[in-house]
Amino acid sequence: MKTKGHVIKKVLPDSIAEEFELEPGDKLLKINDVDIEDIFDYQYLVEDDYIEVLIETKDGEVLLLEIDKEPDEDLGIEFENGLMSEYRSCHNKCIFCFIDQMPKGMRETLYFKDDDSRLSFLQGNYITLTNMSDKDIDRIIRFNLGPINISVQTTNKELRCKMLNNRFAGDALDKIDVLFKAGIEMNGQIVLCKGINDGNELEKSIIDLMKYIPVMRSVSVVPSGLTKYREGLFPLESFEKEDAGKVIDLIEKYQKEIYEKHGVHFIQASDEWYILAERDFPEEERYDGYIQLENGVGMMRLLISEFMEEYNTLKPHTLEKKRVVSLATGVLAYDTLKHMSEMLEDKFENLKVNCYKIINNFFGEKITVSGLITATDLMDQLKDKELGEKLILPNNILRSGEDVFLDDYHLSDVKSALNVDIEISKCDGKEFCKSILTDEYLNAEKEDNGNFVYIDVYDKYKK
């Protein structure tokens, strides 16, 4: 009978595993005679410069490998299950949960609610701490793992229980104190719900979380995303322009106070607030190195900075023949990309860039991010538009590593429906220039221009 173990899915080229002739289908049984519970155990145990690895080959032969290696050098193995154990689902029923607002009939994986601390370290997911046992906390401290990303929502314990619909949610905040005392780096997130945890409650949360600086590196404040599928759910309201201004004013007030004391800004407003309030994005320095970039904090400022750095190296040029290209994005990024497109048109004669704003009819107009645009909306809204020689789409519009949209259409389906070549571009300012200019970009004369041109999204370009 074959023993339990973790099945190897892939052996990386030029790795230790390849050197020892391990193959997909083999099983990792133990390291240093210790059973491997999950990815945490694996990563911790492989750090030593000498390890003994027990392997069962796919033919059933058991091998003990004695491996000398560099400290922290990995074996070069990928497993069938990335966590090396079952994923932990969420036990909360948050009033703002996006998955509860999904339409029926989509692929099953989209309805899985994860609240797994291991995904916080591996993928940057935010967790509520309600799913963590004392054993989990002890392992995090023993392995010195970090940073851990925490969905705080509020430091008012009673209110947190109501927001998460979990009577243990308030007490779960005590785990932050344990992690803080152990020096485990953390990032926080507050999903703001109008009339619930904003205003005075938000101010209380900011003040309470400040005591964890610098172990807690940052806290982002993001608006709750509301789809049109909220029937039977908690009656949340959308934030308006005036509301966004108040959120920004409160956050910027504490940014100044915190920076004077600690040299960091700590509390950050996501890009949506500035766009909704029709205010300029903060200067780059205020994002503290873009710690919360993946949470929508500073994405537009970074995009603008990258674009301008590249734009200033390009000399004005007349294209040999007229070029028409198009790009599509969500409401959130539209104004910024539109302005950047116009700047390229001004610098490159014979270039025309059609920038199309995609309204999210699939989830509802209140959803404005490009990462939630579906193929259905793209095809419906672009079918009669001038698209030119190609359509440029951001890479976050597709499932990671695949060519599939949220509504399960493939990239080829959209190409066929719109009869246009599609280019997927990274959400990067330099790549934006490259995608639009293509060969002209590669062959254009460049100059080292140290005069950085600053963009304000809601003002004219300052030239």
C-alpha positions as CSV (number, residue, x, y, z in Angstrom):
1,M,0.0,0.0,0.0
2,K,1.3,3.4,-0.9
3,T,2.0,5.9,1.9
4,K,0.6,9.4,2.2
5,G,2.6,12.3,0.9
6,H,2.5,15.3,-1.3
7,V,2.4,14.6,-5.0
8,I,5.0,16.5,-7.1
9,K,3.4,18.3,-10.1
10,K,6.5,19.8,-11.7
11,V,10.2,19.7,-11.3
12,L,11.9,22.9,-12.3
13,P,14.8,22.9,-14.8
14,D,18.4,23.1,-13.3
15,S,17.1,22.5,-9.8
16,I,18.2,20.3,-7.0
17,A,15.1,18.1,-7.7
18,E,16.1,17.7,-11.3
19,E,19.7,16.8,-10.3
20,F,18.3,14.0,-8.1
21,E,16.1,12.9,-11.0
22,L,12.8,13.5,-9.2
23,E,9.8,13.4,-11.6
24,P,6.2,14.5,-11.6
25,G,4.1,11.9,-9.8
26,D,6.7,11.2,-7.2
27,K,5.7,12.0,-3.6
28,L,7.5,14.0,-0.9
29,L,7.0,12.0,2.4
30,K,9.2,13.7,5.0
31,I,12.0,16.2,5.5
32,N,14.5,15.5,8.3
33,D,12.1,12.8,9.5
34,V,9.3,15.3,10.0
35,D,5.9,14.9,8.4
36,I,5.0,17.8,6.2
37,E,1.6,19.3,7.2
38,D,1.5,22.0,4.6
39,I,3.5,24.6,2.6
40,F,4.6,26.4,5.9
41,D,6.3,23.2,7.1
42,Y,7.9,22.6,3.7
43,Q,9.3,26.1,3.3
44,Y,10.6,26.2,6.9
45,L,12.3,22.8,6.7
46,V,14.0,23.3,3.3
47,E,15.9,26.4,4.6
48,D,18.7,24.3,6.2
49,D,21.9,23.8,4.2
50,Y,21.8,20.0,4.8
51,I,18.5,18.1,4.7
52,E,17.4,14.5,4.4
53,V,14.4,14.1,2.1
54,L,12.3,11.0,2.0
55,I,10.7,10.4,-1.4
56,E,8.4,7.7,-2.8
57,T,8.7,7.4,-6.5
58,K,5.7,6.9,-8.7
59,D,6.8,3.3,-9.0
60,G,6.5,2.8,-5.2
61,E,10.3,2.8,-4.4
62,V,11.2,4.8,-1.2
63,L,14.4,6.9,-1.4
64,L,16.3,8.8,1.3
65,L,18.1,11.8,-0.4
66,E,20.9,13.5,1.5
67,I,21.1,17.0,0.1
68,D,23.8,19.6,0.7
69,K,22.7,23.0,-0.6
70,E,22.9,26.7,-0.1
71,P,20.8,28.1,2.9
72,D,17.3,29.1,1.7
73,E,17.9,27.4,-1.7
74,D,14.6,25.7,-2.8
75,L,14.4,22.1,-4.1
76,G,12.7,23.3,-7.3
77,I,9.5,21.4,-6.7
78,E,5.9,22.4,-7.4
79,F,3.1,20.4,-5.9
80,E,-0.3,19.4,-7.2
81,N,-1.9,21.3,-4.2
82,G,-0.1,24.6,-3.8
83,L,-0.9,24.7,-0.1
84,M,0.0,21.0,0.4
85,S,-3.3,20.7,2.3
86,E,-7.0,21.6,1.9
87,Y,-8.0,25.2,1.4
88,R,-9.9,26.8,4.4
89,S,-13.2,28.4,3.5
90,C,-14.6,31.5,5.2
91,H,-17.0,31.0,8.1
92,N,-18.2,34.7,8.1
93,K,-21.2,36.2,6.4
94,C,-19.9,39.7,5.9
95,I,-22.5,42.4,5.0
96,F,-20.3,43.5,2.1
97,C,-19.1,40.2,0.8
98,F,-18.6,40.4,-3.0
99,I,-19.1,36.7,-3.5
100,D,-22.6,36.9,-2.1
101,Q,-23.3,39.5,-4.8
102,M,-22.4,37.3,-7.7
103,P,-25.0,36.2,-10.2
104,K,-25.9,32.5,-10.4
105,G,-24.6,30.2,-13.1
106,M,-20.9,31.1,-13.1
107,R,-18.1,28.6,-12.6
108,E,-18.0,27.0,-9.2
109,T,-14.5,28.3,-8.2
110,L,-15.8,31.9,-8.3
111,Y,-18.1,31.1,-5.3
112,F,-15.4,29.8,-3.0
113,K,-14.8,32.1,-0.1
114,D,-11.3,31.6,1.2
115,D,-10.1,32.9,4.6
116,D,-6.8,31.0,4.7
117,S,-3.8,32.5,6.5
118,R,-1.4,30.6,4.2
119,L,-2.8,32.5,1.2
120,S,-2.1,35.7,3.0
121,F,1.6,34.9,2.9
122,L,1.7,33.2,-0.5
123,Q,-0.7,35.4,-2.5
124,G,-1.3,38.5,-0.5
125,N,-4.9,37.6,0.4
126,Y,-6.5,39.5,3.3
127,I,-7.9,37.4,6.1
128,T,-10.2,38.1,9.0
129,L,-8.3,36.0,11.7
130,T,-11.6,34.3,12.6
131,N,-10.4,31.1,11.0
132,M,-7.1,30.9,12.8
133,S,-6.5,28.7,15.8
134,D,-3.9,29.2,18.5
135,K,-1.8,26.6,16.8
136,D,-1.9,28.6,13.6
137,I,-0.7,31.7,15.4
138,D,2.1,29.7,17.1
139,R,3.3,28.3,13.8
140,I,3.4,31.8,12.3
141,I,5.5,33.0,15.2
142,R,7.7,30.0,15.2
143,F,8.4,30.2,11.4
144,N,8.6,34.0,11.6
145,L,6.2,34.4,8.7
146,G,5.2,37.7,7.4
147,P,3.7,40.0,6.4
148,I,0.2,38.8,7.2
149,N,-2.6,40.8,5.6
150,I,-5.6,41.4,7.9
151,S,-9.1,42.5,7.0
152,V,-9.7,44.6,10.1
153,Q,-12.9,46.5,9.0
154,T,-13.2,48.1,12.5
155,T,-11.6,47.9,15.9
156,N,-15.0,48.2,17.5
157,K,-15.4,44.6,18.6
158,E,-19.2,44.7,18.8
159,L,-19.5,46.3,15.4
160,R,-17.1,43.9,13.9
161,C,-19.2,41.0,15.0
162,K,-22.2,42.6,13.3
163,M,-20.3,43.4,10.1
164,L,-18.9,39.8,9.8
165,N,-22.0,38.2,11.2
166,N,-19.7,36.1,13.5
167,R,-20.0,36.3,17.2
168,F,-16.3,35.5,17.5
169,A,-15.1,38.3,15.1
170,G,-14.5,40.8,17.8
171,D,-12.3,38.6,20.0
172,A,-10.3,37.6,16.8
173,L,-8.8,41.1,16.9
174,D,-6.9,40.1,20.0
175,K,-4.7,38.0,17.7
176,I,-3.3,41.2,16.3
177,D,-1.8,42.0,19.7
178,V,-0.2,38.5,19.9
179,L,1.4,39.0,16.4
180,F,2.5,42.5,17.3
181,K,4.3,41.4,20.4
182,A,6.0,38.7,18.4
183,G,7.2,41.2,15.8
184,I,5.3,39.6,12.9
185,E,4.9,42.2,10.1
186,M,1.3,43.0,9.2
187,N,-0.8,45.0,6.8
188,G,-4.3,46.0,7.5
189,Q,-7.4,46.7,5.4
190,I,-10.7,48.4,6.2
191,V,-13.6,47.8,3.8
192,L,-15.7,50.9,4.4
193,C,-19.5,50.7,4.4
194,K,-21.4,53.9,4.3
195,G,-23.1,54.7,7.7
196,I,-21.6,51.6,9.3
197,N,-17.8,51.8,9.9
198,D,-17.1,55.2,8.4
199,G,-17.0,58.7,10.1
200,N,-16.2,58.4,13.9
201,E,-15.9,54.6,13.7
202,L,-13.2,55.0,11.0
203,E,-11.4,57.6,13.1
204,K,-11.4,55.2,16.1
205,S,-10.0,52.4,14.0
206,I,-7.2,54.5,12.7
207,I,-6.3,55.7,16.2
208,D,-6.4,52.1,17.6
209,L,-4.3,50.7,14.8
210,M,-1.6,53.4,15.1
211,K,-0.3,51.7,18.2
212,Y,0.9,48.8,16.1
213,I,3.3,50.9,14.0
214,P,5.9,49.9,12.7
215,V,5.1,46.2,13.0
216,M,1.9,46.9,11.1
217,R,3.3,48.6,8.1
218,S,0.2,50.0,6.5
219,V,-3.6,50.1,6.5
220,S,-5.7,50.7,3.4
221,V,-9.2,52.0,3.3
222,V,-11.3,50.8,0.4
223,P,-15.0,51.3,-0.5
224,S,-17.2,48.2,-0.4
225,G,-18.0,47.0,-3.9
226,L,-21.7,46.8,-4.6
227,T,-23.1,44.8,-7.5
228,K,-26.7,44.8,-8.8
229,Y,-27.2,41.3,-7.2
230,R,-27.9,42.4,-3.7
231,E,-31.5,41.2,-3.3
232,G,-32.0,39.9,0.2
233,L,-28.7,41.2,1.5
234,F,-27.9,43.9,4.0
235,P,-29.0,47.3,2.6
236,L,-25.7,49.0,1.9
237,E,-25.5,52.5,0.2
238,S,-23.0,53.8,-2.3
239,F,-20.6,56.5,-1.4
240,E,-21.0,59.8,-3.2
241,K,-18.5,62.6,-4.0
242,E,-19.0,64.4,-0.7
243,D,-18.6,61.2,1.2
244,A,-15.3,60.4,-0.6
245,G,-14.0,63.9,0.2
246,K,-14.7,63.4,4.0
247,V,-12.9,60.0,3.9
248,I,-9.8,61.5,2.2
249,D,-9.8,64.5,4.6
250,L,-9.8,62.2,7.6
251,I,-7.1,59.9,6.2
252,E,-4.8,62.8,5.2
253,K,-5.2,64.4,8.6
254,Y,-3.8,61.3,10.2
255,Q,-1.2,60.8,7.5
256,K,0.4,64.1,8.5
257,E,0.3,63.2,12.2
258,I,1.7,59.7,11.7
259,Y,4.5,60.9,9.4
260,E,5.7,63.4,11.9
261,K,6.0,60.7,14.5
262,H,7.0,57.7,12.6
263,G,8.3,58.8,9.1
264,V,5.6,56.8,7.3
265,H,2.1,57.7,6.2
266,F,0.6,54.3,7.3
267,I,-3.1,54.9,6.6
268,Q,-3.9,55.0,2.9
269,A,-7.0,55.7,0.8
270,S,-7.5,53.6,-2.3
271,D,-7.6,55.2,-5.7
272,E,-11.4,55.0,-5.9
273,W,-11.8,57.7,-3.3
274,Y,-9.8,60.3,-5.2
275,I,-11.6,59.5,-8.4
276,L,-15.0,59.7,-6.8
277,A,-14.1,63.0,-5.0
278,E,-12.5,64.3,-8.2
279,R,-9.3,65.1,-6.5
280,D,-5.7,64.7,-7.6
281,F,-3.9,61.5,-6.6
282,P,-1.3,61.9,-3.9
283,E,2.3,62.4,-4.8
284,E,4.4,59.3,-5.1
285,E,6.2,59.7,-1.8
286,R,3.0,59.4,0.1
287,Y,2.5,55.8,-0.8
288,D,5.5,54.6,1.3
289,G,6.8,52.5,-1.5
290,Y,3.4,51.2,-2.8
291,I,3.0,48.7,0.0
292,Q,-0.7,48.2,-0.8
293,L,-0.5,48.4,-4.6
294,E,-2.4,45.1,-5.1
295,N,-5.2,46.5,-2.9
296,G,-5.8,49.4,-5.3
297,V,-3.7,51.9,-3.4
298,G,-1.5,54.0,-5.7
299,M,-2.0,52.0,-8.8
300,M,-3.0,55.1,-10.8
301,R,-0.2,57.2,-9.5
302,L,2.4,54.5,-10.3
303,L,0.9,54.1,-13.8
304,I,1.2,57.8,-14.4
305,S,4.7,58.0,-13.1
306,E,5.9,55.1,-15.2
307,F,4.2,56.5,-18.3
308,M,5.7,60.0,-17.8
309,E,9.1,58.6,-17.3
310,E,8.9,56.8,-20.6
311,Y,7.0,59.6,-22.4
312,N,9.7,62.1,-21.6
313,T,12.3,59.9,-23.4
314,L,10.3,59.9,-26.7
315,K,11.0,62.6,-29.3
316,P,8.1,64.0,-31.3
317,H,7.7,62.0,-34.5
318,T,5.5,61.7,-37.6
319,L,4.4,58.2,-38.3
320,E,4.9,57.0,-41.9
321,K,1.3,56.1,-42.2
322,K,-1.8,56.7,-40.1
323,R,-2.2,54.2,-37.2
324,V,-5.5,53.6,-35.4
325,V,-5.5,51.5,-32.3
326,S,-8.0,51.2,-29.5
327,L,-8.0,50.4,-25.8
328,A,-10.8,49.5,-23.4
329,T,-10.9,49.9,-19.7
330,G,-13.2,50.3,-16.7
331,V,-14.6,53.6,-15.4
332,L,-12.0,53.8,-12.7
333,A,-8.9,54.1,-15.0
334,Y,-10.6,55.7,-18.0
335,D,-9.8,59.4,-17.5
336,T,-6.2,58.7,-16.8
337,L,-5.7,56.4,-19.8
338,K,-7.6,58.8,-22.0
339,H,-5.3,61.7,-21.0
340,M,-2.2,59.5,-21.6
341,S,-3.5,58.5,-25.0
342,E,-4.1,62.1,-26.0
343,M,-0.5,63.0,-25.0
344,L,0.8,60.2,-27.3
345,E,-1.4,61.5,-30.1
346,D,0.0,65.0,-29.6
347,K,3.6,63.8,-29.7
348,F,3.2,61.3,-32.6
349,E,1.5,62.7,-35.7
350,N,-0.7,60.3,-37.6
351,L,-1.5,58.3,-34.4
352,K,-5.1,57.9,-33.3
353,V,-6.0,56.1,-30.1
354,N,-9.6,55.3,-29.4
355,C,-10.1,54.9,-25.6
356,Y,-13.3,53.2,-24.7
357,K,-15.0,53.3,-21.2
358,I,-16.7,50.0,-20.5
359,I,-19.7,50.2,-18.2
360,N,-20.1,47.1,-16.1
361,N,-23.6,46.0,-17.0
362,F,-22.8,42.4,-16.0
363,F,-22.2,43.2,-12.3
364,G,-23.8,46.7,-12.3
365,E,-22.6,50.2,-13.0
366,K,-21.2,50.7,-9.5
367,I,-18.4,48.2,-10.3
368,T,-15.7,50.3,-11.9
369,V,-12.5,48.3,-11.9
370,S,-11.1,46.8,-15.1
371,G,-10.4,43.5,-13.5
372,L,-14.2,42.7,-13.3
373,I,-15.0,43.6,-16.9
374,T,-16.5,40.6,-18.7
375,A,-16.3,39.5,-22.3
376,T,-20.1,40.0,-22.6
377,D,-19.8,43.7,-21.8
378,L,-16.7,44.1,-24.1
379,M,-18.5,42.5,-27.1
380,D,-21.8,44.4,-26.5
381,Q,-20.2,47.8,-26.1
382,L,-17.5,47.6,-28.7
383,K,-19.3,45.8,-31.5
384,D,-20.0,48.9,-33.6
385,K,-16.9,50.9,-32.6
386,E,-13.9,51.9,-34.6
387,L,-11.2,49.6,-33.2
388,G,-8.4,50.0,-35.8
389,E,-5.6,47.5,-36.2
390,K,-5.8,46.2,-32.6
391,L,-7.6,46.4,-29.3
392,I,-5.5,46.7,-26.2
393,L,-6.8,45.2,-22.9
394,P,-5.3,45.1,-19.4
395,N,-3.9,41.8,-18.3
396,N,-6.0,41.8,-15.1
397,I,-9.1,41.3,-17.2
398,L,-8.2,37.6,-17.7
399,R,-8.0,34.7,-15.3
400,S,-4.4,34.5,-14.1
401,G,-2.2,32.6,-16.5
402,E,-5.1,31.8,-18.9
403,D,-7.1,33.5,-21.7
404,V,-10.5,33.2,-20.0
405,F,-12.7,36.0,-18.9
406,L,-14.9,36.0,-15.7
407,D,-17.9,35.0,-17.7
408,D,-16.0,32.0,-19.2
409,Y,-15.6,33.4,-22.7
410,H,-12.2,32.9,-24.2
411,L,-10.0,35.6,-25.7
412,S,-10.6,34.0,-29.1
413,D,-14.4,34.5,-28.7
414,V,-13.9,38.2,-28.3
415,K,-11.5,38.4,-31.2
416,S,-13.9,36.6,-33.4
417,A,-17.0,38.7,-32.3
418,L,-15.2,42.0,-32.8
419,N,-13.1,41.0,-35.8
420,V,-10.0,42.6,-34.4
421,D,-6.6,41.5,-33.1
422,I,-6.3,41.8,-29.3
423,E,-3.2,42.6,-27.4
424,I,-3.0,42.0,-23.6
425,S,-0.9,44.6,-21.9
426,K,0.6,44.7,-18.4
427,C,-0.8,47.5,-16.2
428,D,2.4,49.4,-16.6
429,G,3.1,52.9,-18.0
430,K,6.0,51.8,-20.1
431,E,4.1,48.9,-21.5
432,F,1.2,51.2,-22.3
433,C,3.5,53.3,-24.6
434,K,4.9,50.1,-26.1
435,S,1.5,48.6,-26.8
436,I,0.3,51.7,-28.6
437,L,3.4,52.6,-30.5
438,T,4.7,49.0,-31.3
439,D,7.4,49.2,-34.0
440,E,7.5,53.0,-33.7
441,Y,8.2,52.7,-30.0
442,L,11.0,50.2,-30.6
443,N,12.6,52.4,-33.3
444,A,11.8,55.8,-32.0
445,E,14.7,58.1,-31.1
446,K,14.8,58.6,-27.3
447,E,16.3,61.2,-25.2
448,D,17.4,61.3,-21.6
449,N,15.0,64.0,-20.4
450,G,15.2,64.8,-16.7
451,N,12.3,67.2,-16.8
452,F,9.5,65.1,-15.3
453,V,6.0,66.2,-16.5
454,Y,3.5,65.9,-13.8
455,I,-0.1,64.9,-14.5
456,D,-3.2,65.8,-12.6
457,V,-6.1,63.6,-13.7
458,Y,-8.7,66.3,-13.4
459,D,-6.5,69.2,-14.6
460,K,-4.9,70.0,-18.0
461,Y,-1.5,68.5,-18.5
462,K,1.2,70.8,-17.2
463,K,3.8,71.1,-20.0
